């Protein structure tokens, strides 16, 4: 019997002065998470507060797909 992977969202970036540190921290987590156990969604928050679904943590957050939260 195969187990379903747990859904995990990694939020990074933001309007804070810690924006770049947040990206670095998210990169470290994303690079070391067990992808066989977790299905990872990367959600970057740009410096203006816009949310985007990203393919990785190294590209520009604004290049991701916009996310609208209800």
C-alpha positions in Angstrom: 0.0 0.0 0.0 1.5 3.4 -1.0 1.1 6.4 1.2 -0.1 9.7 -0.2 2.4 12.5 0.1 1.6 15.2 2.5 0.9 18.7 1.1 3.4 21.3 2.3 3.6 25.0 1.4 6.8 26.9 1.9 6.1 30.7 2.2 9.1 33.0 1.6 9.9 36.6 0.8 7.6 39.3 2.1 7.5 43.0 2.7 10.0 42.8 5.6 13.6 43.9 5.6 14.3 40.2 6.1 13.0 39.4 2.5 16.3 38.1 1.2 17.0 36.1 4.4 13.6 34.5 4.1 14.4 33.4 0.5 17.7 31.9 1.6 15.9 30.0 4.4 13.2 28.7 2.1 15.9 27.6 -0.4 17.6 25.5 2.4 14.3 23.9 3.4 13.2 23.2 -0.2 16.6 21.7 -1.0 16.6 19.3 2.0 12.9 18.3 2.3 12.1 14.7 1.6 10.2 14.9 -1.7 9.1 11.3 -1.4 7.2 12.2 1.7 6.1 15.8 0.9 4.5 17.4 -2.1 5.9 20.9 -1.9 4.3 24.1 -3.1 6.5 27.3 -3.1 4.6 30.5 -2.4 6.7 33.6 -2.8 5.6 37.0 -1.4 7.2 39.9 -3.3 8.3 43.2 -1.7 5.0 44.8 -2.6 3.0 42.0 -0.8 1.9 40.1 -3.9 1.7 36.3 -3.6 3.0 34.0 -6.4 3.3 30.3 -6.8 6.9 29.7 -7.9 8.8 26.8 -9.5 11.8 27.5 -7.3 13.2 29.9 -4.8 16.0 31.3 -7.0 13.9 33.0 -9.7 12.2 36.3 -9.3 9.1 35.9 -7.2 7.2 38.2 -9.7 7.8 35.5 -12.5 5.6 33.0 -10.6 1.9 32.5 -11.1 -0.2 35.0 -9.1 -2.1 33.6 -6.2 -5.4 35.1 -4.8 -6.3 34.1 -1.3 -9.9 34.1 -0.2 
